[in-house]
Amino acid sequence: MISSDVIRGYNDTMILYMLLDGESYGYEISKNIRRLSEEKYVMKETTLYSAFTRLEKNGYISSFHKDGESGKRRTYYRITEEGLAYYQEKCSEWQITQEVVNKFIKEP
């Protein structure tokens, strides 16, 4: 399992990635992050919803309500054009971060 301290700066990137192909709701996003990370990272619910608030406040996502398959009303999220630009910026930042950190990693 990955420490949340290590990955904290990229929670937004992961959420935006999950929205690249279309709208989704919190539980589904959380479940897909867990699945895609092969259970190595589980985003806490409080972390997820804090990120939604921050991303929406910054104009990177928008939210709307609709009824789910079970009839339960859910809040759905979609990425905005600003969010797509931010996602691309964070991906570039990650490449540089990897380059720098890899300079200090060696096999024992």
C-alpha positions in Angstrom: 0.0 0.0 0.0 1.3 3.5 -0.9 1.5 6.1 1.8 -1.0 8.9 1.3 1.8 11.4 2.1 3.8 10.2 -1.0 0.9 10.5 -3.4 -1.1 13.4 -2.0 0.0 15.9 -4.6 -1.4 13.7 -7.4 -4.9 12.9 -6.0 -6.3 15.6 -8.3 -4.5 14.2 -11.3 -5.9 10.7 -10.6 -9.5 12.1 -10.2 -9.2 14.1 -13.4 -7.8 11.0 -15.2 -10.9 9.1 -14.2 -13.1 11.8 -15.7 -11.2 12.0 -19.1 -13.6 9.5 -20.7 -16.8 10.9 -19.2 -18.8 11.8 -16.2 -18.7 9.7 -13.0 -19.7 9.9 -9.3 -17.6 9.6 -6.2 -17.9 5.9 -5.3 -17.3 4.8 -8.9 -14.2 7.1 -9.1 -12.9 5.7 -5.8 -13.5 2.1 -6.8 -11.7 2.7 -10.2 -8.7 4.3 -8.5 -8.4 1.3 -6.3 -8.8 -1.1 -9.2 -6.4 0.7 -11.5 -3.8 0.9 -8.7 -4.2 -2.9 -8.2 -5.3 -2.2 -4.6 -2.0 -0.4 -3.9 -3.7 2.9 -3.2 -7.1 3.5 -1.6 -8.2 7.1 -1.6 -10.1 7.9 1.6 -13.6 9.3 1.2 -12.7 12.5 3.0 -9.7 13.0 0.7 -11.9 12.3 -2.4 -14.6 14.8 -1.5 -12.2 17.4 -0.4 -10.6 17.1 -3.8 -14.0 17.4 -5.5 -14.6 20.6 -3.6 -11.2 22.0 -4.5 -11.3 21.0 -8.1 -14.8 22.5 -8.6 -13.8 25.7 -6.8 -10.8 26.0 -9.2 -13.1 25.4 -12.2 -11.4 22.1 -13.1 -14.6 20.0 -12.8 -18.3 20.7 -12.7 -20.9 18.8 -10.8 -24.6 17.9 -11.4 -27.2 15.6 -9.9 -28.9 12.8 -11.6 -30.6 9.6 -10.6 -28.4 6.5 -10.5 -29.4 3.0 -11.7 -30.9 2.1 -8.4 -33.0 5.4 -8.4 -30.7 7.0 -5.8 -29.8 10.6 -6.6 -26.1 11.0 -7.0 -23.7 13.9 -7.6 -21.8 13.4 -10.9 -18.7 15.1 -11.9 -17.2 16.0 -15.3 -13.9 17.5 -16.3 -13.9 21.1 -17.8 -11.5 22.5 -20.4 -9.6 24.2 -17.6 -9.4 20.8 -15.9 -8.0 19.2 -19.0 -5.3 21.8 -19.2 -4.5 21.4 -15.5 -4.4 17.6 -15.9 -1.9 18.0 -18.8 0.2 20.4 -16.7 0.3 17.9 -13.8 1.3 15.1 -16.1 4.3 17.2 -17.3 5.2 18.0 -13.7 5.1 14.3 -12.9 7.6 13.5 -15.6 10.0 16.0 -14.2 9.4 14.8 -10.6 10.2 11.2 -11.7 13.4 12.3 -13.4 14.6 14.2 -10.2 13.6 11.4 -7.7 15.1 8.7 -9.9 18.5 10.4 -9.6 18.4 9.5 -5.9 17.1 6.0 -6.2 19.5 3.1 -6.6 19.2 -0.6 -6.1 21.1 -1.9 -3.0 
